[in-house]
């Protein structure tokens, strides 16, 4: 019923054999990431991070079934209790999650290595502090017997109850003698292996129930077989659908996190984007709102996603770089903290080459900008690099080019656009170099609700600053014109159509 209402229910078991009897069943250790070993007095927790996909699944879960729970150590249940209280932010037992513990204490209890019967009793669930919080419900009817009217199964179930309750007769050594009708007795392990293959079990099941299907023949028998297969696929789809939706939610989380990182947006924008998605889903596709709600998009999740993608990208680069026969590098305006001397840049680049396992002996060419820290003959980056490589091989073989990384800016130098750049630099220096003018201009932009708070200085050796400065000046040309009028400055250029055309051309090519 839980899954029928499009909610999440998880089924786990203490042992692998019990888990195989469940559709899409898995062991408790696999799903809950329980500790591998338990020690008395241990304050254990599950190895699940609060911002992980597993934590999201447990927060969204409405019902948890743990089959054969009596075979698990009490510390396992207590670890789950502590973890769910933290993940679900709920101080109630098991984090307020409805949980069904299915088992029978008359069956085999857990195994304590080199332990006594007292140790086993102390490790079972009845000794846990959670036992008093469990509401006990007893099943009295055997549904398999009632539904299928199977007298053999009824006898088998009654015999099992007699064993569990100690109502069978024992010999002088307190051993129970099983009858051949209860189980198949074998003489050796080889005989046991040969007597219990799956084909034998299927054949026995068919022999017991074949009276229901002997009337189906020919085409009718084939149609009945298709009906059974379709019913089995529907049961499996109930579990695979939840898994597919969970995978889609994780995929969406990665894609949107990548977009946030690419556009240099704050990681806290994830919560806002999720809210927008949910509101849109409520209008466009109300039936899919719960799917959008399962997308984990908190700040920590976005950080984790971006970190995973960056780590994956680094691994792929390292994998490809290991087979390079030769490589070249291009060093542009490097974002660094502190000084940016040739030695600082050389150390930074050297660290990057070592990080990606790129041997300097395979370096063939270097492209840089025209800054002195890059092209200096003695202490420039390229000079230091050649000096370092000369210790390994012939460093003079490195081919060095500069001022070609940004070819558009190189074009501006070739076509001599000084008639545009010179007056722009003059206007910028007039505003920026005088404190009063700068404050007044910033206040003027604030009153106009402009997206800019001021103008940037033009730096000739830094090519990227040229594009930024020209773009800012073009966007603010009207505001700058009005401000210069208040300062009694000559603004005839702002009405010169030829100059404006040249200005727009320079902005486009940079």
Secondary structure, 3 states (H helix, E strand, C coil): CCCCCCCEEEEEECCHHHHHCCCCCEEHHHHHCCCCCCCCCCCCCCCCCCCCHHHHHHHHEEEEEEECHHHCCHHHHHHHHHHHHHHCCCCCHHHHCEEEEECCCCCCCCCCCCCCHHHHHHHCHHHCCCHHHCCCCCCCCCHHHHHHCCHHHHHHHHHHHHHHCCCCCECCCCCECCCCCCCCCCCCHHHHHHHCCHHHHHHHHHHHHHHHCCCCCHHHHHHHHHHHHHHHHHHHHHHHHHHHHHHHHHHHHHHHHHHHHHCCCCCCHHHHHHHHHHHHHHHHCHHHHHHHHCCCCCHHHHHHHHHHHHHHHHHHHHHHHCCCCCEEEEECCCCCCCCCCHHHHHHHHHHHHHHCCCCHHHEEEEEECCCHHHHCCCCCHHHHHHHHHHCCCCHHHCEEEECCCCHHHHHHHHCCCHHHHHHHHHHHHHHHCCHHHHHHHHHHHHHCCCCCCCCCCCCCCCHHHHHHHHHHHHHCHHHHHHHHHHCCCCCHHHHCHHHHHHHHHHHHHC
